[in-house]
């Protein structure tokens, strides 16, 4: 049985860039939701820190997660974030119980 990959990521965007990042984040989310092997992908922002985006995602396996990371639109999004983040993304890997 293949184990799911579940991630929770926080992206702290420099406030001066948040309005530039949001449209591409939403566009990228919409493409990711079409991926085979993506069970769930939720893009949110913190109420108390609106320049912090939070992503919760579930992939069917390590293989589908690795495939996801290699997609041009995912790479483009992270390249676009270059110089726009306050800190490195904080990624937590979770386990379903």
VMD Tcl script that draws the C-alpha trace (Angstrom):
set ca {
  {0.00 0.00 0.00}
  {1.34 3.42 -0.97}
  {1.41 6.08 1.74}
  {-0.19 9.43 1.13}
  {1.91 12.58 1.27}
  {0.20 15.31 3.30}
  {1.78 18.75 3.51}
  {1.06 21.97 5.30}
  {3.13 24.91 4.05}
  {3.29 28.52 5.18}
  {4.63 31.13 2.76}
  {5.37 34.50 4.35}
  {5.19 37.00 1.51}
  {6.70 40.47 1.78}
  {3.57 42.68 2.14}
  {4.59 44.86 -0.81}
  {4.34 41.80 -3.11}
  {1.22 40.01 -1.80}
  {-1.11 41.51 -4.43}
  {1.27 40.31 -7.17}
  {1.58 36.81 -5.70}
  {-2.11 36.11 -5.05}
  {-3.30 35.85 -8.70}
  {-0.48 33.47 -9.63}
  {-1.04 31.44 -6.45}
  {-4.72 31.01 -7.35}
  {-3.90 30.15 -10.98}
  {-1.31 27.59 -9.84}
  {-3.78 26.09 -7.33}
  {-6.34 25.63 -10.09}
  {-3.80 23.72 -12.21}
  {-2.70 21.58 -9.25}
  {-6.30 20.58 -8.50}
  {-6.41 18.96 -11.98}
  {-3.41 16.74 -11.26}
  {-3.99 13.03 -11.07}
  {-2.95 12.02 -7.59}
  {-3.85 15.31 -5.92}
  {-6.64 14.46 -3.48}
  {-6.88 17.90 -1.90}
  {-5.22 21.29 -2.30}
  {-6.43 24.24 -0.25}
  {-4.90 27.70 -0.55}
  {-5.61 29.99 2.42}
  {-4.27 33.08 4.10}
  {-3.98 33.80 7.80}
  {-6.56 36.25 9.18}
  {-4.04 37.86 11.51}
  {-1.24 37.84 8.90}
  {-2.85 38.35 5.47}
  {0.54 38.26 3.76}
  {1.03 34.65 4.95}
  {-0.35 32.05 2.57}
  {-1.03 28.57 3.91}
  {-1.29 25.52 1.67}
  {-2.74 22.21 2.79}
  {-2.31 19.43 0.24}
  {-2.84 15.67 0.03}
  {-1.24 13.50 -2.64}
  {-1.98 9.82 -3.18}
  {1.68 8.76 -3.01}
  {5.28 9.91 -2.90}
  {5.42 9.32 -6.66}
  {2.51 11.65 -7.40}
  {3.95 14.25 -5.00}
  {7.36 14.11 -6.69}
  {5.67 14.35 -10.12}
  {3.75 17.42 -8.88}
  {6.98 19.15 -7.81}
  {8.40 18.72 -11.32}
  {5.54 20.45 -13.14}
  {6.41 23.67 -14.96}
  {3.60 25.68 -13.31}
  {4.80 24.65 -9.82}
  {8.41 25.51 -10.66}
  {7.27 28.82 -12.21}
  {5.34 29.74 -9.05}
  {8.31 29.09 -6.77}
  {10.65 30.92 -9.17}
  {8.21 33.87 -9.10}
  {8.39 33.89 -5.28}
  {12.15 34.41 -5.44}
  {12.89 37.70 -3.67}
  {9.27 38.09 -2.53}
  {9.39 35.93 0.62}
  {10.24 37.25 4.08}
  {11.55 33.81 5.13}
  {11.94 30.38 3.58}
  {8.69 28.42 3.25}
  {7.85 26.41 6.36}
  {6.74 22.95 5.22}
  {5.36 20.38 7.61}
  {4.74 16.80 6.54}
  {1.76 15.20 8.24}
  {0.55 11.66 8.79}
  {-3.09 10.65 8.68}
  {-4.24 8.68 11.73}
}
mol new
graphics top color blue
foreach p $ca { graphics top sphere $p radius 0.5 }
foreach p [lrange $ca 0 end-1] q [lrange $ca 1 end] { graphics top cylinder $p $q radius 0.2 }
display resetview
